[in-house]
Amino acid sequence: MAAVTSHLQNTSCLTNAHPMPQGNKMDIRLFPPSHDRVKINFNGSVRSNSAAGGFIIRTETGKSLAAACFNLGTTTVPVAEAIALRNSLIYAKNQGLSKIEVEGDSKLVIDVVNGVSSPPWKLLKLVQDIKALSSSFEFVKFKYVFREANFVANALANLGHMVDNMNLWEECVPPEVSSALIFYVVNIGCVRNTSI
């Protein structure tokens, strides 16, 4: 376990996913952000009447700069996803990060932020906030990824259901999320519909 933990500090396989053909199935492999950038993964979650969100910010070496989860009360999944994205950008801006790559598994949120489609009225103000925040970065890129490339942010969003407000971890992740992080270290990829 110590070797895996030490590998977590230095691995570069935790930050991006690209599908690679593997026979009849799609193998999702992870790659780091570009040299001078950080990677943000965000996610939102709704269970019954409870909404939550989370994000993780990592360096090109896979090291966690920050991880957060938050309870959002009652809202929809797209709103929870957009709030998680906005919160991650606020944190990144406040930390002085200037070049970021953002990934999420909400195609709707990524598409409206990228201007591919018009935002539903419930997302309009959040998307305006996200675009305004985006303009304060030297470089920002938003990309849709499969859910399997977003397990850590998903685990953080699920953890958000168990907190009262917001929890933030700097330079580490909470123990409840470590298995999702270890998944990427001990596996060289996964196929669509993998669960952990």
C-alpha positions as a LaTeX table, in Angstrom:
\begin{tabular}{lrrr}
\hline
Residue & $x$ (\AA) & $y$ (\AA) & $z$ (\AA) \\
\hline
Met1 & 0.00 & 0.00 & 0.00 \\
Ala2 & 2.88 & 2.40 & 0.71 \\
Ala3 & 4.14 & 1.92 & $-2.85$ \\
Val4 & 0.68 & 2.72 & $-4.24$ \\
Thr5 & 0.37 & 5.77 & $-1.97$ \\
Ser6 & 3.77 & 7.03 & $-3.04$ \\
His7 & 2.83 & 6.39 & $-6.67$ \\
Leu8 & $-0.31$ & 8.49 & $-6.12$ \\
Gln9 & 1.91 & 11.47 & $-5.40$ \\
Asn10 & 3.81 & 11.20 & $-8.68$ \\
Thr11 & 1.66 & 9.42 & $-11.23$ \\
Ser12 & 0.61 & 11.12 & $-14.42$ \\
Cys13 & $-2.15$ & 8.67 & $-15.29$ \\
Leu14 & $-4.83$ & 10.28 & $-13.17$ \\
Thr15 & $-5.87$ & 13.29 & $-15.11$ \\
Asn16 & $-7.43$ & 12.61 & $-18.48$ \\
Ala17 & $-9.09$ & 9.86 & $-20.44$ \\
His18 & $-9.03$ & 9.00 & $-24.09$ \\
Pro19 & $-10.93$ & 6.04 & $-25.52$ \\
Met20 & $-8.67$ & 3.51 & $-27.19$ \\
Pro21 & $-10.13$ & 0.69 & $-29.33$ \\
Gln22 & $-9.60$ & $-2.69$ & $-27.69$ \\
Gly23 & $-11.10$ & $-5.40$ & $-29.84$ \\
Asn24 & $-14.87$ & $-4.96$ & $-29.68$ \\
Lys25 & $-14.76$ & $-2.69$ & $-26.65$ \\
Met26 & $-13.59$ & 0.82 & $-25.88$ \\
Asp27 & $-10.70$ & 1.04 & $-23.42$ \\
Ile28 & $-10.49$ & 4.37 & $-21.58$ \\
Arg29 & $-6.95$ & 5.45 & $-20.78$ \\
Leu30 & $-5.85$ & 8.41 & $-18.72$ \\
Phe31 & $-3.35$ & 11.11 & $-19.62$ \\
Pro32 & $-2.07$ & 14.19 & $-17.77$ \\
Pro33 & $-2.76$ & 17.80 & $-18.70$ \\
Ser34 & $-0.22$ & 19.67 & $-20.78$ \\
His35 & 3.06 & 20.65 & $-19.15$ \\
Asp36 & 2.15 & 24.05 & $-17.71$ \\
Arg37 & $-1.53$ & 23.41 & $-16.93$ \\
Val38 & $-3.66$ & 21.89 & $-14.21$ \\
Lys39 & $-6.65$ & 19.63 & $-14.72$ \\
Ile40 & $-10.03$ & 20.13 & $-13.07$ \\
Asn41 & $-12.59$ & 17.33 & $-12.97$ \\
Phe42 & $-16.05$ & 18.21 & $-11.65$ \\
Asn43 & $-19.30$ & 16.38 & $-11.05$ \\
Gly44 & $-22.80$ & 16.83 & $-9.67$ \\
Ser45 & $-25.09$ & 14.29 & $-8.07$ \\
Val46 & $-28.76$ & 14.05 & $-7.11$ \\
Arg47 & $-30.24$ & 11.40 & $-4.83$ \\
Ser48 & $-33.91$ & 11.66 & $-3.92$ \\
Asn49 & $-34.22$ & 15.29 & $-2.77$ \\
Ser50 & $-30.51$ & 15.83 & $-2.12$ \\
Ala51 & $-28.10$ & 17.49 & $-4.56$ \\
Ala52 & $-24.34$ & 17.64 & $-4.14$ \\
Gly53 & $-21.22$ & 18.45 & $-6.11$ \\
Gly54 & $-17.49$ & 18.04 & $-6.07$ \\
Phe55 & $-14.29$ & 18.75 & $-7.91$ \\
Ile56 & $-10.61$ & 17.86 & $-7.91$ \\
Ile57 & $-7.71$ & 19.90 & $-9.26$ \\
Arg58 & $-4.54$ & 18.01 & $-10.19$ \\
Thr59 & $-1.14$ & 18.80 & $-11.62$ \\
Glu60 & 0.53 & 17.18 & $-14.61$ \\
Thr61 & 2.12 & 14.66 & $-12.20$ \\
Gly62 & $-1.29$ & 13.64 & $-10.85$ \\
Lys63 & $-0.76$ & 15.35 & $-7.50$ \\
Ser64 & $-3.95$ & 16.73 & $-5.99$ \\
Leu65 & $-3.85$ & 20.49 & $-5.44$ \\
Ala66 & $-7.37$ & 20.55 & $-4.02$ \\
Ala67 & $-10.46$ & 18.41 & $-3.67$ \\
Ala68 & $-13.86$ & 19.66 & $-2.55$ \\
Cys69 & $-17.37$ & 18.43 & $-1.97$ \\
Phe70 & $-20.48$ & 20.37 & $-1.07$ \\
Asn71 & $-24.14$ & 19.87 & $-0.29$ \\
Leu72 & $-26.46$ & 21.85 & $-2.57$ \\
Gly73 & $-29.84$ & 21.16 & $-0.99$ \\
Thr74 & $-32.46$ & 20.44 & $-3.64$ \\
Thr75 & $-31.87$ & 21.01 & $-7.35$ \\
Thr76 & $-31.51$ & 19.16 & $-10.66$ \\
Val77 & $-28.50$ & 17.20 & $-11.92$ \\
Pro78 & $-27.57$ & 19.79 & $-14.61$ \\
Val79 & $-27.70$ & 22.61 & $-12.05$ \\
Ala80 & $-25.60$ & 20.58 & $-9.58$ \\
Glu81 & $-23.06$ & 19.89 & $-12.36$ \\
Ala82 & $-22.91$ & 23.57 & $-13.35$ \\
Ile83 & $-22.50$ & 24.69 & $-9.73$ \\
Ala84 & $-19.66$ & 22.19 & $-9.27$ \\
Leu85 & $-17.97$ & 23.59 & $-12.39$ \\
Arg86 & $-18.46$ & 27.20 & $-11.26$ \\
Asn87 & $-17.14$ & 26.44 & $-7.76$ \\
Ser88 & $-14.03$ & 24.78 & $-9.20$ \\
Leu89 & $-13.32$ & 27.84 & $-11.35$ \\
Ile90 & $-13.79$ & 30.18 & $-8.38$ \\
Tyr91 & $-11.30$ & 28.14 & $-6.36$ \\
Ala92 & $-8.80$ & 27.99 & $-9.25$ \\
Lys93 & $-9.04$ & 31.74 & $-9.79$ \\
Asn94 & $-8.60$ & 32.47 & $-6.07$ \\
Gln95 & $-5.48$ & 30.27 & $-6.05$ \\
Gly96 & $-3.97$ & 32.17 & $-8.95$ \\
Leu97 & $-4.06$ & 29.26 & $-11.39$ \\
Ser98 & $-3.88$ & 30.62 & $-14.92$ \\
Lys99 & $-3.93$ & 27.66 & $-17.33$ \\
Ile100 & $-6.56$ & 24.99 & $-16.80$ \\
Glu101 & $-8.11$ & 22.07 & $-18.59$ \\
Val102 & $-11.60$ & 21.26 & $-17.33$ \\
Glu103 & $-13.31$ & 17.91 & $-17.74$ \\
Gly104 & $-16.77$ & 16.74 & $-16.80$ \\
Asp105 & $-19.13$ & 13.94 & $-17.71$ \\
Ser106 & $-22.14$ & 16.24 & $-18.23$ \\
Lys107 & $-22.34$ & 16.65 & $-21.99$ \\
Leu108 & $-25.09$ & 19.23 & $-21.53$ \\
Val109 & $-22.98$ & 21.49 & $-19.28$ \\
Ile110 & $-19.84$ & 21.15 & $-21.42$ \\
Asp111 & $-21.80$ & 21.82 & $-24.62$ \\
Val112 & $-23.50$ & 24.97 & $-23.30$ \\
Val113 & $-20.23$ & 26.33 & $-21.86$ \\
Asn114 & $-18.51$ & 25.69 & $-25.20$ \\
Gly115 & $-21.38$ & 27.39 & $-27.06$ \\
Val116 & $-22.35$ & 24.21 & $-28.92$ \\
Ser117 & $-25.93$ & 24.55 & $-27.68$ \\
Ser118 & $-28.04$ & 27.13 & $-25.88$ \\
Pro119 & $-28.38$ & 26.74 & $-22.11$ \\
Pro120 & $-31.73$ & 25.80 & $-20.61$ \\
Trp121 & $-33.14$ & 28.72 & $-18.60$ \\
Lys122 & $-32.22$ & 27.03 & $-15.28$ \\
Leu123 & $-28.55$ & 27.06 & $-16.32$ \\
Leu124 & $-28.46$ & 30.49 & $-17.95$ \\
Lys125 & $-27.13$ & 32.48 & $-14.96$ \\
Leu126 & $-24.66$ & 29.73 & $-13.99$ \\
Val127 & $-23.32$ & 29.54 & $-17.55$ \\
Gln128 & $-22.92$ & 33.33 & $-17.60$ \\
Asp129 & $-20.95$ & 33.07 & $-14.34$ \\
Ile130 & $-18.78$ & 30.26 & $-15.74$ \\
Lys131 & $-18.02$ & 32.22 & $-18.92$ \\
Ala132 & $-17.17$ & 35.37 & $-16.93$ \\
Leu133 & $-14.83$ & 33.37 & $-14.68$ \\
Ser134 & $-13.29$ & 31.69 & $-17.72$ \\
Ser135 & $-12.26$ & 35.03 & $-19.16$ \\
Ser136 & $-10.01$ & 35.62 & $-16.13$ \\
Phe137 & $-7.74$ & 32.68 & $-17.04$ \\
Glu138 & $-4.86$ & 32.85 & $-19.49$ \\
Phe139 & $-5.97$ & 29.49 & $-20.92$ \\
Val140 & $-9.07$ & 27.40 & $-20.29$ \\
Lys141 & $-10.45$ & 24.43 & $-22.20$ \\
Phe142 & $-13.66$ & 22.54 & $-21.44$ \\
Lys143 & $-13.96$ & 18.91 & $-22.49$ \\
Tyr144 & $-16.60$ & 16.23 & $-22.12$ \\
Val145 & $-15.30$ & 12.87 & $-20.85$ \\
Phe146 & $-16.93$ & 9.54 & $-20.17$ \\
Arg147 & $-18.10$ & 8.86 & $-16.61$ \\
Glu148 & $-15.31$ & 6.29 & $-16.28$ \\
Ala149 & $-12.78$ & 9.12 & $-16.67$ \\
Asn150 & $-14.47$ & 11.06 & $-13.88$ \\
Phe151 & $-14.59$ & 8.54 & $-11.01$ \\
Val152 & $-12.73$ & 10.78 & $-8.54$ \\
Ala153 & $-15.01$ & 13.78 & $-9.09$ \\
Asn154 & $-17.98$ & 11.42 & $-8.94$ \\
Ala155 & $-16.81$ & 10.04 & $-5.58$ \\
Leu156 & $-16.39$ & 13.61 & $-4.28$ \\
Ala157 & $-19.89$ & 14.58 & $-5.45$ \\
Asn158 & $-21.32$ & 11.50 & $-3.71$ \\
Leu159 & $-19.45$ & 12.47 & $-0.55$ \\
Gly160 & $-21.14$ & 15.86 & $-0.78$ \\
His161 & $-24.43$ & 14.22 & 0.19 \\
Met162 & $-22.93$ & 13.49 & 3.62 \\
Val163 & $-21.69$ & 16.99 & 4.48 \\
Asp164 & $-23.64$ & 19.98 & 5.75 \\
Asn165 & $-22.04$ & 22.67 & 3.62 \\
Met166 & $-18.61$ & 22.42 & 1.94 \\
Asn167 & $-15.46$ & 20.46 & 2.74 \\
Leu168 & $-12.11$ & 21.28 & 1.13 \\
Trp169 & $-8.87$ & 19.27 & 1.16 \\
Glu170 & $-5.69$ & 20.91 & $-0.06$ \\
Glu171 & $-2.88$ & 18.73 & $-1.46$ \\
Cys172 & $-4.75$ & 15.52 & $-0.58$ \\
Val173 & $-8.06$ & 13.72 & $-1.04$ \\
Pro174 & $-10.43$ & 12.44 & 1.64 \\
Pro175 & $-10.14$ & 8.74 & 2.55 \\
Glu176 & $-13.59$ & 8.06 & 1.02 \\
Val177 & $-12.22$ & 9.05 & $-2.38$ \\
Ser178 & $-8.88$ & 7.24 & $-2.22$ \\
Ser179 & $-10.21$ & 4.00 & $-3.76$ \\
Ala180 & $-11.36$ & 5.95 & $-6.84$ \\
Leu181 & $-7.90$ & 7.52 & $-7.08$ \\
Ile182 & $-6.15$ & 4.17 & $-6.57$ \\
Phe183 & $-8.31$ & 2.68 & $-9.33$ \\
Tyr184 & $-6.49$ & 4.86 & $-11.85$ \\
Val185 & $-3.09$ & 3.98 & $-10.42$ \\
Val186 & $-3.44$ & 0.20 & $-10.47$ \\
Asn187 & $-5.35$ & $-0.03$ & $-13.77$ \\
Ile188 & $-4.09$ & 1.02 & $-17.16$ \\
Gly189 & $-7.60$ & 1.73 & $-18.40$ \\
Cys190 & $-11.16$ & 0.50 & $-18.25$ \\
Val191 & $-14.03$ & $-0.22$ & $-20.57$ \\
Arg192 & $-17.29$ & 1.73 & $-20.76$ \\
Asn193 & $-19.78$ & 0.95 & $-17.98$ \\
Thr194 & $-17.06$ & 0.01 & $-15.50$ \\
Ser195 & $-18.10$ & 0.67 & $-11.90$ \\
Ile196 & $-15.99$ & 0.95 & $-8.80$ \\
\hline
\end{tabular}
